[in-house]
């Protein structure tokens, strides 16, 4: 089991009931270049960016909920700053909480990729909408997903009238057959 835990790329940890680390896997060393023992007994909240400390403290707050808890936190500074999705589950013995088991998945690249995708989609939408050529985007069922302003001007139809409708739904039957 220790070999498996040691080879996992995510951060794995265990804390006491107050959120002080009492175990962490070797992946932590690569994150902050500290020996494994260096952070033990320190509260997890001290190892994250100041802006994430309240969220981490919330993970370890005494509540009636014994289920998993999640937070998004930042660790590191400047170019080495990483964003993590952290989850902890209370450990209960004899009906009393004794600590937490947790893991943290690095989501830095995923969030950056999502941001780049949003920017690219917005750029594509801007290009399409400003094109002087009438354009439409249809799904596999020939329903309109999008049309540009030139298409609206060319057809005399408004975008909100056609989105989600089959392209041939407003055509005469002989035109609809050709379109399909």
C-alpha positions as CSV (number, residue, x, y, z in Angstrom):
1,X,0.0,0.0,0.0
2,X,2.8,2.4,0.8
3,X,4.3,1.9,-2.8
4,X,0.9,2.8,-4.3
5,X,0.4,5.9,-2.1
6,X,4.0,6.9,-2.8
7,X,3.5,6.7,-6.6
8,X,0.2,8.6,-6.8
9,X,0.6,12.0,-8.5
10,X,-2.1,13.6,-6.4
11,X,-1.5,15.0,-2.9
12,X,-2.7,12.6,-0.3
13,X,-2.7,13.5,3.4
14,X,-4.2,12.8,6.8
15,X,-4.7,15.4,9.5
16,X,-5.8,15.5,13.1
17,X,-9.2,16.9,14.0
18,X,-7.8,20.5,13.9
19,X,-6.4,20.1,10.4
20,X,-2.7,19.6,11.4
21,X,-0.9,17.2,9.0
22,X,0.2,13.9,10.4
23,X,0.8,12.1,7.1
24,X,1.5,13.3,3.6
25,X,2.6,11.3,0.5
26,X,5.9,12.0,-1.3
27,X,4.2,14.2,-4.0
28,X,4.2,17.0,-1.5
29,X,8.0,17.2,-1.6
30,X,7.9,18.0,-5.3
31,X,5.3,20.7,-4.7
32,X,7.1,22.8,-2.2
33,X,10.7,21.3,-2.2
34,X,10.5,20.6,1.5
35,X,11.3,17.3,3.1
36,X,8.3,15.2,3.9
37,X,8.7,15.7,7.7
38,X,9.0,19.5,7.4
39,X,5.3,20.2,7.2
40,X,4.1,17.5,9.6
41,X,2.2,18.8,12.6
42,X,1.6,22.1,10.8
43,X,-2.0,23.1,10.0
44,X,-2.8,22.6,6.3
45,X,-4.1,26.1,6.3
46,X,-0.6,27.4,6.8
47,X,0.7,25.6,3.6
48,X,-1.8,27.3,1.2
49,X,-1.9,30.9,-0.1
50,X,-3.3,33.4,2.3
51,X,-6.4,33.9,0.1
52,X,-7.2,30.1,0.5
53,X,-6.8,29.8,4.2
54,X,-10.4,30.5,5.1
55,X,-11.6,27.8,2.7
56,X,-9.2,25.3,4.2
57,X,-10.2,26.1,7.7
58,X,-13.8,25.5,6.6
59,X,-12.9,22.0,5.5
60,X,-12.0,21.2,9.1
61,X,-14.8,23.1,10.8
62,X,-16.8,21.2,13.3
63,X,-20.2,20.4,11.7
64,X,-22.9,17.8,11.9
65,X,-22.0,16.7,8.4
66,X,-19.7,13.7,8.4
67,X,-19.6,13.5,4.6
68,X,-16.9,14.6,2.3
69,X,-16.0,18.3,2.0
70,X,-14.4,20.1,-0.9
71,X,-12.6,23.4,-1.5
72,X,-10.5,24.9,-4.3
73,X,-7.2,26.3,-3.0
74,X,-4.0,27.8,-4.2
75,X,-0.6,26.7,-3.1
76,X,2.7,28.5,-4.0
77,X,3.6,31.9,-5.2
78,X,4.2,33.5,-8.6
79,X,5.0,31.1,-11.5
80,X,5.0,28.1,-9.1
81,X,1.4,28.9,-7.9
82,X,-0.9,25.9,-8.4
83,X,-4.6,25.5,-8.0
84,X,-6.0,22.4,-6.3
85,X,-9.4,20.8,-5.8
86,X,-9.1,19.5,-2.2
87,X,-11.4,17.0,-0.7
88,X,-11.4,15.7,2.9
89,X,-13.5,13.1,4.7
90,X,-13.9,13.1,8.5
91,X,-12.5,10.1,10.2
92,X,-14.7,9.0,13.1
93,X,-13.9,6.5,15.9
94,X,-16.4,5.7,18.6
95,X,-18.7,8.3,17.3
96,X,-16.1,11.1,17.7
97,X,-14.2,12.8,14.9
98,X,-10.4,12.0,15.2
99,X,-9.1,13.5,12.0
100,X,-9.5,13.8,8.3
101,X,-8.3,11.9,5.3
102,X,-7.8,13.9,2.2
103,X,-6.5,14.4,-1.3
104,X,-5.8,17.3,-3.6
105,X,-5.8,17.2,-7.4
106,X,-3.8,19.8,-9.3
107,X,-6.4,21.5,-11.6
108,X,-4.1,24.4,-12.7
109,X,-3.8,23.2,-16.4
110,X,-7.4,22.2,-16.6
111,X,-8.6,25.7,-15.5
112,X,-6.1,27.4,-17.8
113,X,-7.3,25.2,-20.7
114,X,-10.9,26.0,-19.9
115,X,-10.1,29.7,-19.9
116,X,-8.3,29.4,-23.3
117,X,-11.3,27.5,-24.7
118,X,-13.7,30.2,-23.5
119,X,-11.6,32.8,-25.1
120,X,-11.3,30.9,-28.4
121,X,-15.0,30.2,-28.5
122,X,-15.8,33.9,-27.9
123,X,-13.3,34.9,-30.6
124,X,-14.9,32.4,-33.1
125,X,-18.3,33.7,-32.2
126,X,-17.2,37.3,-32.8
127,X,-15.6,36.3,-36.2
128,X,-18.8,34.5,-37.3
129,X,-21.2,37.2,-36.2
130,X,-19.2,39.9,-37.9
131,X,-18.7,38.1,-41.2
132,X,-20.4,39.8,-44.1
133,X,-21.4,36.3,-45.4
134,X,-24.6,34.7,-44.2
135,X,-23.6,31.7,-42.0
136,X,-25.5,29.2,-39.9
137,X,-24.4,26.3,-37.7
138,X,-26.6,23.2,-37.6
139,X,-26.5,20.1,-35.5
140,X,-26.8,16.5,-36.8
141,X,-30.6,16.8,-36.8
142,X,-30.5,20.0,-39.0
143,X,-31.5,22.2,-36.0
144,X,-30.0,25.7,-35.9
145,X,-27.3,26.1,-33.2
146,X,-26.3,29.6,-34.3
147,X,-26.7,32.1,-37.1
148,X,-24.9,35.4,-37.8
149,X,-26.2,38.9,-38.4
150,X,-25.6,38.6,-42.1
151,X,-27.8,35.5,-42.1
152,X,-30.6,37.3,-40.2
153,X,-30.4,40.2,-42.8
154,X,-30.4,37.8,-45.7
155,X,-33.3,35.6,-44.6
156,X,-35.3,38.3,-42.7
157,X,-35.5,36.0,-39.7
158,X,-34.3,36.7,-36.2
159,X,-31.9,34.5,-34.4
160,X,-34.2,33.7,-31.5
161,X,-36.9,32.6,-34.0
162,X,-34.8,29.8,-35.4
163,X,-32.4,28.6,-32.8
164,X,-33.3,25.0,-31.8
165,X,-35.7,24.6,-34.8
166,X,-35.1,22.4,-37.8
167,X,-33.6,24.4,-40.7
168,X,-36.4,23.3,-43.1
169,X,-39.2,24.1,-40.6
170,X,-39.9,27.5,-42.1
171,X,-39.3,26.6,-45.8
172,X,-41.9,25.5,-48.4
173,X,-42.0,21.7,-48.6
174,X,-40.1,21.5,-51.9
175,X,-37.4,23.8,-50.6
176,X,-37.3,21.8,-47.3
177,X,-36.6,18.6,-49.2
178,X,-33.7,20.2,-51.2
179,X,-32.3,21.7,-47.9
180,X,-32.5,18.4,-46.1
